[in-house]
Amino acid sequence: MNNSFEIKDLRRLRAPKGFPETTKTTAARSVARKARKTRLHTFSTDRTSRRAPWNRPDRYTSPVPERKGLFLVLEGADGCGKTTQAKRLVAALGKGRSKKPLHVRDPGGTRLSEAVRAILLDRAQDRLTVEAETLLYVAARAQLAAEVIAPALAAGRVVVCERWTLSTEVYQGLAGGFGAARVRRLVRLALGDLEPDLSLVLDVAVGGGLARLRRERDRVESKGDDFHALVVKGYRRLAAGRARCAVIPPGDEREVAARVLAEVRPHVG
């Protein structure tokens, strides 16, 4: 059966003789609507062509086996303590396990993703547009997912990741003006159904995170107080109505670690 349909074929469609012109028009429009809905036109009807790489059985990538691991993400504004808490969480979850948790950062974790990270954080890239910035983050994330995260989850490992798609929704989508909904559409195209089992947003007072930094700020950290205030508020706004997402109140390092672990424990088998 031929699964292709071209617009020019509509020209050959005619209503039976004797039908009023309005009926002909209605018939043609009905066929056109049906063609659009079934996505025939000149495109393939094979839905696998639109899947993310690990869900698409083709000659380039093999499908990843059923997901058996646990995907945990630490989110939050710059300076909130993600790296510190990620290390503590990995250490706590690794006790008594034969398969040690995997700690990764986004962007990063692969050769390509680390190269993209260097571009994104380079202060010399002061003309980088929010559109280009968003696409670079999504590209680095897609490579990390396909090369590292998806295989680790398939092998039954716990993956602890610093930042994921919520960061791009907040930084580029809300604070940068690209639009959170547009970010989600891009993410869906790049990652398919790969989502965290639990995202933990480390809350921080407006301006409090950057005040903790004791090093030279990178390009993103140098965007200004108004931008970072929008980031803090954006995290609170998006996290409030999101499933599988918990906000961790500020505190000292041990208090925050205990709150993070308390949220994670019910998800750990």
C-alpha positions in Angstrom: 0.0 0.0 0.0 1.3 3.4 -1.0 1.4 5.6 2.1 2.3 8.9 0.4 -0.2 11.5 -0.7 0.7 14.8 -2.6 -1.3 18.0 -2.6 -1.4 17.9 -6.4 -3.6 14.7 -6.1 -6.3 16.9 -4.7 -6.8 18.5 -8.1 -8.0 15.2 -9.5 -10.7 14.9 -6.9 -14.1 15.8 -8.2 -17.6 15.5 -6.8 -20.2 13.6 -8.9 -21.8 15.5 -11.8 -24.9 17.3 -10.8 -23.8 18.1 -7.3 -23.8 21.8 -6.5 -20.5 23.6 -6.5 -20.7 24.0 -2.7 -20.8 20.2 -2.3 -17.7 19.9 -4.5 -15.9 22.4 -2.3 -17.0 20.7 0.9 -15.8 17.3 -0.5 -12.4 18.7 -1.4 -11.9 20.4 1.9 -12.9 17.2 3.7 -10.3 15.2 1.9 -7.7 17.9 2.5 -8.5 17.9 6.3 -8.2 14.1 6.4 -4.9 14.2 4.6 -3.5 16.8 7.1 -4.8 14.9 10.1 -3.2 11.6 9.0 0.0 13.5 8.1 0.2 11.9 4.6 0.9 14.6 2.1 4.5 14.0 1.0 5.7 12.8 4.4 6.1 9.2 5.6 3.4 7.8 7.8 6.1 5.9 9.8 5.7 7.5 13.3 9.1 6.0 14.4 10.9 8.6 12.3 9.8 11.3 14.8 10.9 9.4 17.9 13.9 10.3 20.1 17.0 8.2 19.2 16.6 5.6 22.0 13.0 5.0 21.1 13.6 4.7 17.3 14.6 1.3 15.9 16.7 2.3 12.9 20.1 1.5 11.5 21.9 4.2 13.4 20.8 3.5 17.0 19.4 0.5 18.8 16.4 0.8 21.1 17.3 1.0 24.7 15.9 -1.8 26.9 13.1 -1.1 29.4 14.1 1.6 31.9 15.1 0.1 35.2 17.0 2.8 37.0 16.1 6.0 38.8 16.6 9.5 37.3 17.1 12.2 39.9 17.7 15.9 39.0 18.9 18.8 41.2 17.8 22.2 40.0 18.1 25.8 41.2 19.6 29.2 40.6 23.3 29.7 40.4 25.0 29.4 43.8 22.2 27.3 45.4 24.5 24.4 46.1 23.6 21.8 43.4 27.1 20.3 43.1 27.6 20.0 46.8 24.2 18.4 47.3 24.6 16.1 44.3 27.8 14.7 45.8 26.2 14.2 49.2 23.2 12.4 47.6 25.4 10.2 45.5 27.4 9.2 48.5 24.3 8.5 50.6 22.6 6.4 47.9 25.8 4.5 47.1 26.0 2.9 50.5 25.3 -0.8 50.2 24.7 -0.8 46.5 26.6 -2.9 44.0 25.8 -0.4 41.2 27.1 3.0 42.3 24.9 6.0 41.4 26.1 8.0 38.4 26.8 11.7 38.9 26.5 13.9 35.8 26.1 17.6 35.0 24.1 19.3 32.3 25.4 20.6 30.0 28.4 18.3 30.1 29.1 14.6 30.6 30.2 13.8 27.0 32.9 15.2 24.7 30.4 17.1 22.6 28.4 18.3 25.6 31.4 19.6 27.4 32.5 21.5 24.3 29.1 23.1 24.1 29.3 23.9 27.8 32.5 25.8 27.2 30.9 27.9 24.6 27.8 28.6 26.7 29.8 29.8 29.7 32.5 31.7 27.9 32.2 35.4 28.7 33.6 36.2 25.3 30.4 34.9 23.7 28.5 38.1 24.6 26.6 38.2 21.4 25.0 34.8 21.8 21.2 35.1 21.2 18.7 33.4 23.4 17.5 31.3 20.4 21.0 30.0 19.8 21.6 29.6 23.5 18.5 27.5 23.9 19.3 25.3 20.9 22.8 24.7 22.2 21.5 23.6 25.6 19.0 21.2 24.1 21.7 19.8 21.7 24.1 19.2 24.6 21.4 17.6 26.6 20.3 15.3 23.8 23.8 14.0 23.4 24.2 13.4 27.2 20.8 11.6 27.3 21.6 9.3 24.4 25.3 8.6 25.2 25.2 8.4 29.0 21.9 8.7 30.9 19.6 6.4 28.9 22.1 3.5 28.9 22.7 4.0 32.6 19.0 3.9 33.4 18.6 0.8 31.2 21.3 -0.9 33.2 19.4 -0.2 36.4 21.6 2.6 37.8 20.6 5.6 39.8 21.5 8.8 37.8 21.9 12.1 39.8 22.1 15.0 37.4 22.9 18.7 38.0 20.2 20.5 36.0 17.9 19.3 33.3 15.1 20.7 31.1 13.6 22.8 33.9 16.7 25.0 33.9 16.2 25.8 30.2 12.6 26.6 30.8 13.5 29.0 33.6 16.8 30.6 32.3 16.0 30.9 28.6 12.3 30.4 28.6 11.2 32.8 31.4 14.2 35.0 32.3 15.5 35.1 28.7 12.1 35.6 27.1 12.3 32.7 24.7 9.1 31.2 26.2 8.8 28.1 28.5 6.3 26.5 26.2 8.6 26.8 23.2 11.4 25.2 25.3 9.1 22.3 26.2 8.3 21.7 22.5 12.0 21.6 21.6 12.8 19.3 24.5 10.1 16.9 23.4 11.6 16.7 20.0 15.1 16.1 21.3 14.4 13.8 24.3 11.1 12.1 23.7 9.7 10.6 26.9 13.0 10.8 28.9 12.0 12.7 32.0 13.3 12.7 35.6 11.6 10.5 38.2 12.1 13.4 40.6 13.3 16.9 40.3 14.5 18.7 43.4 14.6 22.5 43.3 17.0 24.0 45.8 15.4 27.3 46.7 17.5 30.3 47.6 16.8 33.9 48.4 16.9 36.4 45.6 20.5 37.4 45.2 21.6 34.9 47.9 23.0 32.3 45.5 25.4 34.6 43.6 26.6 36.1 46.9 28.0 32.7 47.8 30.3 32.5 44.7 34.0 32.8 45.5 35.3 32.7 41.9 35.0 34.7 38.7 31.5 34.6 37.3 30.9 32.9 34.0 28.8 34.3 31.1 25.5 33.2 32.6 26.3 34.2 36.1 27.3 37.7 34.8 23.8 38.4 33.3 22.9 40.8 36.1 20.8 40.9 39.3 17.5 41.5 37.5 18.0 38.4 35.4 18.8 36.2 38.3 15.9 37.5 40.3 13.7 36.3 37.5 15.4 33.0 37.6 14.7 32.5 41.3 11.0 33.5 40.9 10.8 31.4 37.7 11.8 28.3 39.5 9.3 28.8 42.2 6.6 29.5 39.7 7.2 26.4 37.5 8.0 24.0 40.3 4.8 24.8 42.1 2.5 23.2 39.6 4.8 20.4 38.3 4.4 16.7 39.0 7.4 14.8 40.4 9.0 18.0 41.5 9.8 19.2 45.1 11.1 22.5 46.4 13.7 22.2 49.1 13.7 25.2 51.5 17.1 27.0 52.2 19.2 26.0 55.1 22.7 25.0 56.0 24.5 22.2 54.0 23.4 19.4 56.4 19.8 20.6 56.7 19.4 20.8 52.9 21.1 17.3 52.5 18.6 15.8 55.0 15.6 17.4 53.2 16.9 16.2 49.8 17.4 12.6 51.1 13.9 12.6 52.7 12.3 13.4 49.4 14.4 10.8 47.5 14.0 7.9 49.9 10.4 6.9 48.9 11.6 6.6 45.2 14.5 4.3 46.0 13.9 0.6 45.8 
